[in-house]
Amino acid sequence: MEKSELLKLVGKKIQKLRTERGMSQVDLVGLIERKIDTTNISRIESGRTNPTLYSLYRISQALEVPLKELVTFQNEND
């Protein structure tokens, strides 16, 4: 798998989990206590940046999912 493809899959997963919870990007940033800005969340969700492991951890905590859920891709044709 190419790096760009992996980043897009992670981003799509984050976006899907966020929207399933009825959250905006601003809401997500608020739960992360503003240690990531909205622009960075947008770049992560679109696969344009490579988030750190710690950023992914903070996002998973804000979305109330295990970290592994952000990087598990079984049926991504949803």
Contacts in CASP RR format, 6 or more apart in sequence:
PFRMAT RR
TARGET T0000
AUTHOR 0000-0000-0000
METHOD contacts of the structure
MODEL  1
MEKSELLKLVGKKIQKLRTERGMSQVDLVGLIERKIDTTNISRIESGRTN
PTLYSLYRISQALEVPLKELVTFQNEND
3 50 0 8 1.000
4 47 0 8 1.000
7 47 0 8 1.000
7 48 0 8 1.000
7 49 0 8 1.000
7 50 0 8 1.000
8 46 0 8 1.000
8 47 0 8 1.000
9 73 0 8 1.000
9 76 0 8 1.000
10 44 0 8 1.000
10 47 0 8 1.000
10 51 0 8 1.000
10 56 0 8 1.000
10 70 0 8 1.000
10 71 0 8 1.000
11 44 0 8 1.000
11 45 0 8 1.000
11 46 0 8 1.000
11 47 0 8 1.000
12 45 0 8 1.000
12 76 0 8 1.000
13 69 0 8 1.000
13 70 0 8 1.000
13 71 0 8 1.000
13 72 0 8 1.000
13 73 0 8 1.000
13 76 0 8 1.000
14 41 0 8 1.000
14 44 0 8 1.000
14 45 0 8 1.000
14 59 0 8 1.000
14 63 0 8 1.000
14 70 0 8 1.000
15 45 0 8 1.000
16 78 0 8 1.000
17 63 0 8 1.000
17 65 0 8 1.000
17 69 0 8 1.000
17 70 0 8 1.000
18 24 0 8 1.000
18 25 0 8 1.000
18 27 0 8 1.000
18 28 0 8 1.000
18 45 0 8 1.000
18 63 0 8 1.000
21 63 0 8 1.000
23 31 0 8 1.000
23 63 0 8 1.000
25 38 0 8 1.000
25 41 0 8 1.000
25 42 0 8 1.000
25 45 0 8 1.000
26 38 0 8 1.000
28 41 0 8 1.000
28 59 0 8 1.000
28 62 0 8 1.000
28 63 0 8 1.000
29 36 0 8 1.000
29 37 0 8 1.000
29 38 0 8 1.000
29 41 0 8 1.000
30 62 0 8 1.000
31 62 0 8 1.000
32 58 0 8 1.000
32 59 0 8 1.000
32 61 0 8 1.000
32 62 0 8 1.000
35 58 0 8 1.000
36 55 0 8 1.000
36 58 0 8 1.000
36 59 0 8 1.000
40 49 0 8 1.000
40 55 0 8 1.000
41 59 0 8 1.000
43 49 0 8 1.000
44 51 0 8 1.000
44 55 0 8 1.000
44 59 0 8 1.000
51 59 0 8 1.000
56 67 0 8 1.000
56 70 0 8 1.000
56 71 0 8 1.000
57 67 0 8 1.000
59 70 0 8 1.000
60 66 0 8 1.000
60 67 0 8 1.000
60 69 0 8 1.000
60 70 0 8 1.000
END
